[in-house]
């Protein structure tokens, strides 16, 4: 399709052209200058058209000295920089007379003495007209001429830097894309391929846009083309570096840059545009390209400079094969910390090019989270590499297996590796599984190593885990936090079976120091400890803490973000992710989600053997299993956990949360005897940690509440302890359960308000009338939980079941089933208006701010009613 592209002239330029065409008798002298492709020829063509329309004669060649232009004639000379001295002198003579109408266009280079004199003469009559690139608005206007490409204006401007010639080339090529539709054109442009430095780079522009650069490149000298190839590598180059690369003096380099800039192939700051860069790479002979880039890479390596930006730039244009092997290996090492996946690719390319780096590809694959590749490469090295390479391979394999839950084999390989860090990691694994390091086999080839940050952090990790078992929680937490801090400056490339920040966070949760746990995870995420391999571990633990605090919506979002990043989850992360899903569903009283997620969670717990660091999800699974009547299926894993803790001497820090979860599982499964055992265990450990203390108090209070003995002051104190420790959901649930079961109206109201405060809402908040400001979507009803989500189940559990009549319970069940008011009325033989009245009264009694909150409350009340109807062993037992 042919698209008309009128000149985009400013108001001042249009006024100037109008004056030029208006009065043929007025002398006029003007210089128009700018690099190639900036519209000089098009502007002179516009002047010629306007003058001819006004009846004037237009000359485009310099007349002989004996034949000056006559009256009513306009002399338009383009490309004056290509004229010889004689014609330039003749032009200057005509300008000096001041009697003619002359417009001269030229590029800023080359500038011979005669052209400089002509430019000075023209400047005495009028300031030269300097042509500059399009502004973003002008590029958008140019794109608007082709509806198919109008929305691509930002991309077109970024690719061309607004050079008018290149803007037209790209828009024309996009307009001619198959189907001439915006979607078809868009598909040719953006892509996620890494560009220089790893940033996203544009995709291949249409070939037709690149081919049009051919004549421009052909007119350049060989040295100028070499200059463009060097700049096309995408790295900044100083004049001295270019001089060494091209074997030219600084003055000669400056002339090359000026000539290339004048051709419109460089921007004003001497950069090559992305579109021109693609054209230079595509249209240059491969031998020339390889020769220039090899010299450039050798130069960078010789000077000890970074080569990753250069190699990334070559990769972005599909020229990675032009890089020598040493450069690929050096670039891979540079990329390892920030872009391990790129490092793995570069190591593979270096190996294919003949460079030997036996263990490094496996390390890069592991840090990138590609455990299959890491294990495959490491296993090959273990079978036949040199001793040092085998030690590194053993560490890689041990780390990968630790992430897959095969701790026993991991410990064996760490011990065989024999480095100080590996020995410490072997101790961590042995403690986590309650095995002795002496059972792992003989020590391997490495006998020692320097006391690096990684080795120091590994030793602190082992000391911290040891202290969590036979020391104090304060000592354990402090030591693990120190280990995480030690890796923060440069921990992205350290091979870790688990993050010290993750172990510190787990310890913090187990001893009720949630604030410390959150902060250490945030710092680990910011510093990138462990790279992508451990990034999801940190996010999932952060989501777990949010769940404990009752912020279920934020926890679900955080868990979803962790799951969506990267490939499939490894067994440990999968266990936490699936259990988080169940934990959020349970707290939201979403029985459907609980049932849907149970199978996935059970698969995850089967895949990952029980160890100290998976007791949290195991405890949460026990509660979910009891809620679903599946506790017996989880019993073998719970037995393993109890056996593990028994071999370690039942350390209170690790056993207390499991007893707390066991208490709630026993309650849901209607096993009072088991619940009493958990209460007794928590009470025995109450002096060991803050968690054990608040859990012991809350557990005893909870059992009394379930028996029907509600002491409001005692319940509030116990719930306050949970709340102060950060367990907001459990605190609100305890107060809510007490409110459900007390017969004292005043106590019920006080406990209900207490539950609301613990869940982050104002006590006594009232909702407005239906349809008013407090209606669905309204702003009343008290302070909302973070994110504006409906209140979690801890709050809805706090509603007294006795406030709903039998009829209202029937209406509630049918509302939750999705029936309309009319359908509910037909089912219950009442009018739809009466159903509406029941719903409005329930909303008022239950103090709901909107319909979403009402549905959440009703869902919990119906589930609670069914649970109470299904078991009564608690009320049959005598109170203490």
N, C-alpha and C positions, 0 to 999 in steps of 0.2 A: 504494500500500500504506500502511496506517496503522501507525505505529510508536509504541508506548507509551514515553513519556519521563518516568520518575519523577524527582522532584527529587534533585539530587546534594547531599545534606546532610552537613555535617561531624558528627563524633561529638558535639561540644559543642552544636551546634544541635539535633540529634536529642534529646539529653538535655533541652534547654530545652523543646522542644515536648512531650515526654513529661510533663514536670512541669506544663506548662500545661493539658494535657488530663486529668491524673490527679485533681486535687483542685479541684472547682468552687467551693469555699468560700474559697480563698486569694486575696486581692486580687493583682492583677498589672497592671503598666503597662510597656509596651515600645515603643520606636520602631524602625522598620525603614526604613532610608534607603539610597538608591542611585540611580544614573542609570537612565533608561529602558532596558528590555531586560535588566536584570540580575537579574530574577526576583522582584521585590517582590510583584507581583500573584500570581504562582504560589505564593510562600511563604505569603501570607495565605490563599490557597485551601486549602493543605495544613493550616494551623491550623484553618480552619473545618471541614474534613473530620474532623479528629481530635476536635475538640470535639463535633461532632454525634454521632460514634461513641460518645463518652463520655456522651451524653445531655444535653449542655448546649445551651442556646439561643444562637444566633448572630445578632447584629444587625450590619448593614453600613452603616447610616445613623446620623447623629448624632441622638439623641433630643432632644426639647424639654426645656427646663430643668425643667419640671414633671413629666416622666416619665423619671426616671433608670433605668438598667438594674436589673432585679431580681436577686435571688440566683440563681446558676447560669447567669447570662447573660454571654456574652463579646461585647464590642463590638469589631468589626474595621472600621477605617476606612482605605480605600485612597485614594491620590492626595490627601492632605490639603493639598498645596500648591495645589490648585485650589479649596479652600473659601474662603468669605468670612470676614471678621473675626468675624462673629457666631457662626458655627458653630465656628470655631477657639477662640473664647472659651469656648463651652459645653464643648468637649472639654477645655480646660485646667481648667475648674472641676471636671469629673468626675475628672480625674487628681489634682487637688489634694486631693480628699477622701481618697484612698488607700483607698477601700472597693470599688472596682470592678476588673473584669478588662478591660483595654483594650490593644489593639495598634493602633498608628497607622503607616501607611506613607506616605512622601512622598519627593519628589525633592529634591536639594540646591538646586534653583533653580526658580522664584523663591522668595525668602525674605522675605516681608513680616514686619512686626514681630510680628503675632499668631502667625505660625508659629514665629518664633524663641522667643517666650515659651512656646509649647506644647512645643517641643523641649527647652527648659531644664527644664520641669516633668517631662517624661518621663525626662530624664537623672538627675533626683534619685532616681528609683525604680530605674533600671537603665541600664547603659551601652547606647547605641543599637547596634542590629545593623546593621553596615555591609556592604552587598552589594558584592562585588568580582568581576572577571572570573574565568572558569574558569582553573585551572592547566592546563598541558599534559596532566597525568594526567586531570583531569576532562574535558577535551575528548575525550581518547581514550576515556574511559568513555562519554561521550555518543555518540561515533561507533560504539562497540561495539554499541549498540542496533540499528544497521542493518548487518548483515554485509557488505553491498555496499560500505560506505564505511569500514569499520573501519581499513583500512590507509592511509586518507587523513587520519588524525588530525593529522599534522604540518602538512599543507597547510591543513586547515581551521583549525587554530589560528593559523597565520600570516596567513590571510586575514581572520580575525575578531578577532584579539587576545584571544580567549577570551570575548567578550561573549556571554552565554548565548543571548539572543534570536537573534543572528546565527549562532551555531553551529548552532542548531536549523534556521534557515532554509536554510543551505547544505547541511547533512546531509539535510534533507528533500528539497531539490531534487535532490541527487545520487542519493538513493534512488529518485527518480521518473524517473531518466534512462532512455533506451530500453534495454529488456532488464533493467533493474535489476541490472546486473552491475558488479563492481568495474572491469573493463576498460573498459566503456562509460562509467562515471563518470570514470575516470581520464583518458580521452581528452578530456574537457571542460576539464581543469584546466591542467596545466603546458604551457607552450610556450616556445620559444626567442626569442620576440620581445623586443627590447631594451626595458628599462624606463628609469626615471629614471637618468641618468648612464651609460646603456648596459648596465646589468645586466639579467639575464634577468627577465622579468616574467611573472606568471601569465597564463594564457589566459582567455578569456571565461568567467565562471561561468554556470551555467544562468540563463536569463532569468527563470524563476520565482522564483529567489532575489532578484533585483534588484527585481522588481515589488512584493514585500512591503515594500520600503522606502517605497513611495509614500505611505501614510498618515502615516508619521513625518515625511516631508519636507513634506507639505501642512500639518501643524500648526505648522511653523516660520514665523517672520516673513520677509518678503522679504530683510531685511538678513542674517538668519541663513543663508538659502540662498545669498546672495552670498558670505558667509564660507566656506561649505562648497565652493563652486565655486573660490574662490581657493586653499583648502587642497588641493583635489583636483588642482591643478596639480602637486603633488608636490614643491614646494620649500619650505624653511623660511622663514617670514615672521615678522618681529618685530611688536610692537604698533604701532610708529610706521609701519611699512610698510603694515600692514593699515588703520591709520587713514587714511593718505593714499589707499589704494586704495578704501576704502568711504566716504571723506569723513565720518569719525566721529572724535570725541575719543577719547583713550586709555581714558577711563572707559567710554564707550559700547562700545568694542571689547571691553573686559573683560567687560561684561555680555553681549554677544553670544556670546562664547566660553563663558561660564558656562552660558547658556541652551542652547547647542548641546551642550555636555558633559552637561548634565542630561538631554537627550533621548536620550543613549546613542549619539550619532553622532560623538563624539570620545573618544579615550582620556584617561587621567588626565594625560598629558603633552601634551594638546591636539593630538594627531595624528589624522588620519583613517585608518581601517583600509582595507586594499586592497579589501575587499568593499563597504564603504560608499562608497568613492571611485568604484568602478565604477557603483554605483547612482546616485550624485549626477550623474555625467556622463551616464548613460543616460537618466535621468528628468527632467533639467532641460531647459527649452526651449532650443533651439539659439541663439536670439537672446540670451538671458540669458548663456549660457555664453560665446558669442563676445565679448560686451561686457565681461564680467569679465576674460577672459583677454587681450583686447586692452589693457585698462588696465594689467593686470599686466605684460605684456611691455613696454609703453611706459615704465612706471615703471622697470623693470630697465635698459632701454636708456638712459633719461635719467640714471640714477645711475651708469652705467658698470659695472654689475655683470655677472657671467656670466649668459648666457641659455641655455646648453646644457642645464643640468638642467631648466629649465622647458620648453624645446622638446621635450626627450626625454620628459618626462612627458606632454606633450600627444600626442606621437607614440604613446606606449604605449597610450593610450586611444582612438586613432584620430581624434584631433582636430587633426592637423597642418594641415589647411586653415584652422583658426582663427587661425594665426600670421600676423602681417604679414610681408611680404617682408624688411624690414631685419633682423628678428629671426632669420629663417631663415638669412640670409647670415651674421650674426654667430655664430650657433650652429654653422654649418658650419665657420667658421674655428677656432672653439674645439675642434671635434671632429677637426680634420685630423691632429693629432699622434697621438692615441691611437686614434681610430676613423675611419680614412679612408673606409671603406665608408659609414658613417653620414654623413660629411661630403659624400660624393658625392650621396647621396640628398637631403640638405638643400639642397645647391647646386641640384640639379635642381628641388626644390620652390620655391626662391627664384626661379629663372628663370621657372617657370610662374606665379609670383605677380607677376612684373613687375620683379624686381630684376636688374640687369645685373652679372655677374661673369664676363666672357668666358673667361679662362683657368683660373679656379679649379676648375670642374667637371672639366676634363681632368687637372689636377694631382691632385685627390682620387682620381679613377679610377685614375690611374697608381700612386699610393702604396698603394691598396688591392689592386693586382695585376691590375686589369681593363684589360689592355693594349689589347684591341679597342676598348673605349669611349674610352680615352685617345687612341688614334691617330685614331679617327673625329672626335672633337671637335677635336683639334689640327689635323687636316688642314683642317677647315672654317675655322678661324681663320686659318690660313696663307693661305687663298685670298682673304680679304677683311676682316680685322680691322685695327684701328689698329696702328701700328708697335710700340708697347710690348707689346701683346697678341700680336702675331705673334712677337716675340722669345721670349716665354714659351711660346707654342705650339710653336715650333721646339725649345726645350729639352725639352719634354714628348715630342715625337715622337722626338727624338734618343735620349732615355733609353729609351723603349719599344723602339726598334729595336735598341739595344745589347743589351737583355735577350733579344732574339730572334735575336741573332747577326749582324745586318746592320750590321756595324761601319762599313763604308765609307759607307753612307748616313747612319749616325749621326754620323760625323765631319763630313760635309758640313753637316748641319743644325746641329751645335754651332758650327761656324765661322760659319755664317750668322746664328745667334743673336747672337754677338758679345760676350757678357758675359765678364768675366774667368774665371768658373767654367767657362763653356762652352768657352772657348779652352783651358783646362787639360784638360778632358775630351776635347776633340778631339785633344790631344797624346797622351793616354793611349791612345786608340783607334788613332791612327796608329802608335804604338810597338808596340802589341799585334799589329798586322797588317803591320808593316814597310813602311808607306807614308809618304809625305811629306805634311805638312799643306798644302803649297802646291798640291797637286793637287785640293783639295776645293772650290775655287770662291771667289767673292768673299765678303767679310765682309758680314753683314746689317745690320739697322737699329740695333741696340744698339751703342754705342761704349764703354761702360764700366759701372761699377757700384761700390757701396761695398765696402770690404774686409771682408765678413762672414765668419763662421766657415765657412760653406759654401765661399766663394771661397778662403779660406786653406787649407782641407782639400783642395780641388781642386788647388791649386797644389802642395801637398806630395805628393799622389798622383802628379802628373806627374813631379815631381822624383824620387820614389822609384822609379817604373818606369824612368826614365832611368838612375838609378844602378844598377839591377839589370842593365842591359845593358852599360854602359860604366864602371861604378864597382865598388865592393866590396860584397859581400853585407851586411856590417855596416851600411854607410851606407844601402843600399836598405831593409833591414829597419827600421832606426831611423826613417827618414823616413816610411815607411808606417804604422808604429805611432803616430807623432806625429800623422799625418793622422787616424787613427781616434780617437785621444784628443781631438782638437780637436772632433770631432762628437758625442762622448758626451753633453755637457750638453743639446744640442738638435738632434739629427740625425735626428729622426723624419720631418721634413717636407722634408728636403733631397733634391732629385732627383739620384739617383746612377746612372750607367751601370753601376757596380760599386762594391761597398763597399770603402772603404779597409781595413777589417778583413779582408775576404776577400783583397784583394791582399797584405796583410801576412802572412796565413796561408799563402797560396800561396808567397810568398817564403820564409817560414820552413820550409815543407816542402822546397822546392828547395835550401835550404842547411842542412838537417838541424837546424833549431831548432824541434822539434815542441812543446816546452813553451811557448815564446813564442807559437807559432801558436795553441795551445789557449787560452791566456790571453786573447789579443786577440779571439778568437772569442767566448769566454764574456762578455767585457765588452760586446762589440757586441750580443750577444743580450740581455743584461740592460738595456742602454740603449736598445735598439730602433732602432739606426742603420738608416736607410732604410725603416723601417716594415715592414709585411707583405711588401712587394715584395722585400726582401732577407733576410727572416727565414729562408726556406728555404735560401737560399744559404749562410748561416752554419751551419745545421744539417747540411747535406750535407758541407761541408768538415770540420766536427767529426767526422762519421761517417767521413770519409776517413782522418783521423788515427788514429781508433780501429782502422780496418782495418790501417793500416801497423804499428800496435803489436801486431797479432795478436789483438785483442779482437773477433773476428768476430761473436759474438752481439750485443755492444753496438753494433757498427757497423751490423749489419742492423736492429736496433731503432731506432737513430737515423735511419737512412735511411728506414725505414718511417714514422716519425713525421713527417719532413719531407715525404714524399710525400703523406701523408694530410691534411696541413693545407692548406686552401685548395683552389683549383680545379686545372685541368690545369697541369702543369709547362711552363714556357717552355723553349726549345731548350737553353739553357746548363745550366739545372738538370736537364733531362731527360737530358742527356749524362752528367752526374755521377751521377745516380740510377741509370741503367741500368748504367753501368760499375761502380758500387759493388756492384750485385747480382752482376755477373760476378766482381768481385774477391773478394767473400766466398765465392762458390761455388767459385772456384779454390782458395782457401786451405783450404776445407773438403773439398777433393777430391770435390765433388759434381758429377760429370760431367753428370748429368741437368739440374741447374739451369743449368749452364754452357751446355748446348745450348739450353735453353728461352729463356734470356735473350739469346742471341747476336743473334737477329733484331731484337729491340727496340733493342739497343745499336747495331747497324749502322744502323738507321733514324735514331737520334739523332745519330750522327756525320755522317750525310749532311745532316741538317737544319742543323747548326751548322758554319760554316766554321772552318778551323784558325786559331787565334791563340795567342799566348804563354800565355794563361790557361787553355787547354784541353789543354795538352801532357800533364798528369798522366793524365787519362782516356784520352787517345790511346795513351800508353805501356801502360797496363793493358789496353786493348783489343788491343794488338799481342800481348801474352802469351797472352790468351784465344784470339785468332785462331790463333796457332801451335798451341796445345793442341788446337784443333778442326780443324786442317788448313785454315784459312781465311785464312792470312796474305796470300795474293795479293790477296784482295778488299779488304784494308785498305791495300795498298801505295800506291795513289794518294794517300791521306790522309797517310801517313807521308812520302811524297815532298814533299807540300806543307809539312809540318812542317820537313823538312830544308832546303827552299828558303827558308822563312821565317827560320829561324835563320841561314842563310847570308847573307841580305840584312842581317841585324843584326850580322854578324861572328862568328857562333857564340858568343854569350855563354855562358860556362861555367855560370852559375847556372841558366839555363833548359835547356841542352842535356844536362847531366849526368844528370838523372833519365830523360830519353828514351833516352840511351845505356844506362843500367842496365836499363831495360825491354827495349830492343832486344837486349841480351845474352841475356836469358832467353827472348825470342822466338826468337832464333837457336838457342839450345840445344834448345828444344822442336821447332823445325823441322828440326833436324839440319843446321845451316849453320855449320860451324866457321869458315869464312873470315869471315863476317859477324860472328860472335862476337869473333874476333880484332880486327876493326876497332873494335868498341865498347870492348874492353879498352884498345886503344891510345888512343882518344879520351879515355877516363876517366883514364888515366895521364897524358896530356898536360895535363889540367886539374886534376890532383891538388892543386896548390898554391893553387888559387883559393878553394875553400870546403871546409868540413868534409864536406859531402855527397860532393863529388868525391873527397876523400881516402879516406874509408872505402869508397866504392863502387869506386874503383880497386883498392885492396888486396883487397877481397872478390872482385872480378871475376877478377883474376889467380889467386887461390886457387881459385875455382870452376872455372875452365877446367882447372887442373891436376888437380883432383879428378875431373873428368869423363874425363880421360885416364888415370886410374888412379893418379896420383901423389898420395898423401895424406901431407902433413907435418902431424901432429896439432897441433904447437905453432903452426905458421903458420896453419892453419885456425882454431884457437881464437882466435888474435889477430885474425884478420880478422872472425870472427863477433862477437868482443867489441866491435870497432869499430862494427859495425852495431847491436849491442844498445845500446851507450852513446849512439848517435845517435838511438835511439828506434825503430829498425826491427827490432823483436823477431822478427817472423815470418821475415824474411829471414835474421836471425842464426841462428835455430833450424833453418831449412831448410838453410843451408850446413853447419852442424855435422852435421845428419842425413844429408845426401847423402854427406859424407865418411865417416860411420859405415857407411853402406851399402856403400861401395866399398873400404874398407880390409880387408886380410887379417889385420891384427894385432888379435887378440882384445882385448888390453888397450887399444889405441888406440880400438877400436870402442866399448868400454864407456865410456871417458872422454868421447868425443865425444857419445855418446848422453846421458850425464848432463849434459854441457854444453848440449845442445839443450834438455833438459828445464828446466834452470835458466833459459835464455833465454826459454822460453815460460811461465815463472812457476810451475813445479812443482819440488818438492824432488828433487834427484838421488838415485837409489837407493831411491825410495819403493817399497814392496812392497804388492801386493794380497793380500787374504785369500783363503781357500778359497772355492770356489763355494758359494753358499748361505749363507755366513757373513756377518760384518760387512763383508767386502770384496767381497761378491757384488753383484749388480745393485742399484743404488741405494744401496750401502753408502757409508760415510764414509772408507774407507781409500783408499790409492793416491796420497797426496801432496796438495799444495795444488792446488785446482781453479782454473781460469781465472776471471776476474771473471764473476759471473752464474751460476756453476755449470754452464756449458756444457761440452759435450764438447771435448777438446783440439783446436785447429785443426790443419790439415794440416802446419804446420811441425814440430809435435811428432811426428805419426804418420810423417812422412817420415823421421824419425830412426831408425826401427826397422830393424835389419839384415835384409835380405831373406833372407840365407843361413840364418837361424835357423828358417825354415819348410821342412819337407820338401815333396817334390813332391805327396805325398798330401794334406798339409795345405793346400797351395795349391788343390787340387781342392775340398776341403771348404770352404775360404774362399769360393771363387767361388759355390758352391751356397748357402751361408749368405746371402751378399749378394743372391742371386737370390730369397730369400724362402722357400726350401724348408724343410720341417720335418726333424727328425733322421731320422724314418722314411723320408721321401721321398728324402733324401740317401743313406741306406743302400741303398734300392732301386736308386738310380741307380748307385752305386759297388759294389754287391754286397757290402756289409758291413752289420753290425747297427747299429741305432740307438744302442745302448750304445757301440759303437766310435766312432761319429760324435761322441757326447757327450764321449768321452774325448779325441778330437782337439781339440775346441773348448776343453775345459778346459786342455789342454796349451798350445795357442796363447795362451790368455789369460795363463797363467803365464809363458810365455817372453817375451811382449810386454809384460809388466808393466802390464796393464790393470786399472783399478779397478772397472769394471763392464762390462756388455754394450754400453752405448752407446759407450764408449771403444773396446771391442774392434771393433765394427762400423766405426767411423771409421778405425781402424788397418788393418783388413783391406781396406777400400775403397781406401786409398792404396797398400797393398802390391800389390793386384791391378792397379791402374792403372799403378804403377811397373814391374811385371813386363811388362805389355803394351808400355809405352813402350820399355823396354830391348830387348825382342824385336824391335821395329820398326825399330831403327836402330843402327848400330855404328860410325859414322864417327869418333866421338871416340876409340875404343880403337885404331883403325887408325892414328891420327896419332901421330907420335913425341912424347914428352914433351920439355919444354924443359929 
